[in-house]
Amino acid sequence: MIESQVSNCPVPFEQQPLNEYEQLKSSWLFRDCTLSWREYITKLTWIWSLSWAIAAPVAAVSFPPHKEIARFLLCGSAGASIGVLLLLLRLYLGWSYVQNRLASPTISYEESGWYDGQTWTKPQELLTRDRLIVSYQIKPIIQRLQITFSGLAVLFVIGTIVWHLL
């Protein structure tokens, strides 16, 4: 029954929320959110480490490592965390967009360009399927990203406290 409704769907294939979800889930950047916690944290740690290549010279100019090693490390760590923060923001926005498209009872789409936007109301069966995907597949990813944001915020607060104690 659902397959026949999908085939009657006027929304172009690449703009159908389920296909957007599948594409996002398989893309190299967004699939990292679906890894185990250990692998996910390892990827973020690699990104943070690579961000040090940019943050370390900036921190070294402000706080020479041979004179102020603690401030250099704190400043460099905070600067490197900005790369992770920007990545997390991109992941969150992408997953939130797909979540909203799947959970919505209507789909806005463009047939051939920006000037001919249309709206299609999903049949109840498709809406139920899409909302199940949101509940069991996407919400855990969004929660993981929110936990990661919270963890970064805690680290920034700890870094700020340590900075003021120096």
N, C-alpha and C positions, 0 to 999 in steps of 0.2 A: 504494500500500500504506500509506504513512504517513498519507494523508488519511483513510482508513477507520479507522485506529487513533485519530486525533485525534477523529473524530466519535463513537467509542465511549468516549472519555475521560469519566469521571464528574466530573472537576474543572470547576467553573464557569468559563466563558469568561475572565472577568477575573482569575482566579487561576491560569490556566495559565502556566507560566514563559515560554513563547515570547511570549505576549500581554503579559505584564508587561515583558519586554524591549523589545518594539515600542513600548509606551506610554512607557517610560522614555526610549528613544532619541529619541522625537519630542517629549518635553516640553521647554519652552523653557530650563529650567535645565540639564538633563542633556545636551542635544544639543551644548552648547558643548564638551564633552569630545571630540566627534568632529570638530571643526574642524581646520584645519591648525594647525601649531605657532604660526605668526605670529598668526593670528586668536585662538587660544586664549590666548596671552600678552597680546594686546591687550585681551581681555575681562577677564582678571584684573587688568591694569593699571588699567582703568576702575573696577573694583570697589575696588581699593586707593585710587585717587584719590578716589572718593566717600566712602570710609571716613575720609579726612582731615577731612571735615566734622565728624565726631565726635571724632576723635583730636586735631586741632589745638587746640581750646579747652582740652582737658584738659592737653595738653603745655604750652600757653602759661601756664596757671596755675602749673604746677610749675617751668617754666623760661622766664622771660620772654624772648621772641625778641630784644629789643633788648639784653639782657645776655648771654645764653647761647644764641646761635643754633645752635651745633653740637649741644648737648644737646637743644634744642627739636626740631631736625630728626630726631635719632636717636629720641627718645621718640615724636614724632608718627609717624614711619615705622613703628616697632614697633607702636604702637597701631593704626595703619591696617592693618597686616598681620594683625591678629587677625581682622578681617572676612574677609580672604581665607582665612585658616586655617579659620575656621568654615565657609565655603562649600566649601572643599576636603574637609573632613571629611564634610559632608553628601553631596557627590558620591561620595566613596569608599564611604560606607556604603550608598548606594543601588545603586551598581554592584556592590558585593560581595554584597549581598543577592540580586540577580538572578543573578549568577554562581553562587552557591551553589545556588539553586533550579534553574538549568539543569543544573548538573553532577551534582546528586543523582539517584540511581536511583529514589528515591521522592519523591512530592509530598504534602505535608501540605496539607489544604484544609478549609474550613468550608462545609457545605452551606447552612445558613441562619443560623448564629450561632456564637458562641464555644463553645457547649456541645455541639456535635455535630461535632467535628473528625474527619476521616477521613484515611487515607493510601492513595495509589494508586501502584502500581509501574509505572514506564514500560516499555513494550516496548523491546527492544534497538534497533530502528530509530530510535525517538524519542530514546532516550538518546544514540545516536551523533550524530544531528543536533544535539541540544542541546549536546553536548560540542564539536562542531565550531564552533558559534557562540561558545562560551566561548573556545576556542583562538584563533580568527581575528578575532573582533569585540570581545570584552570584555576579554581579557587585555591587549591593547595600550592600552586606556583605563585600566585599573588601573595598568599600568606608567607611563603618562603622569602619572597622579595621584601615584604614588610618587616619580617624578623631581621633580615640582613640590614635594612635601613636602620632599624632600632639598634642593632649591634654596632653599626658605624657611629651612630649618634652617641652611644655610651662611650665608645673609644675616644671620640672627639671631646667629650666632657672630661674624661679621665686625663687626656692630654692637656686640656686647658688647666685643670687643677694642678697637675704636675708642673706645668709652665709657670704658674703663679707661685709655686713653692720654691722654684729655683732662684 
